């Protein structure tokens, strides 16, 4: 299964591939962040247990996402083919509660040292 995203003409061109066999989409090795849809179950949320979300904000986001879609992608760090989400907690939970299989992400590549920095 492939996901097609349409962007205004002033966005940089890149290619993304995804497969329906459970493999993660591939992110280009060079350049800056890319925006694509990732399956929710492919994003690790290592800080989810450290805080609780404002449920009114989640409900408002659910209403908005159901009507107009997600307007601001969540930030995701990709390290060695594994995706880590440290922000966008309310948007992520809204997608979960709506039963949506994917979420729009701004993905940047990082090293294990970058990951360790985020986990401090």
Buried (B, 14 or more C-beta within 10 A) or exposed (E): EEBEEEEEEEEEEBEBEBEEEEEBBBBEEEEEBBBBBBBBEBBBBEBBEEEEBEEEBBEEBBEBBEEEEBEEBBBBBBBEEEBBBBBBBBBBBBBBBEEBEBBBBBBBBBEEEBBEEBEE
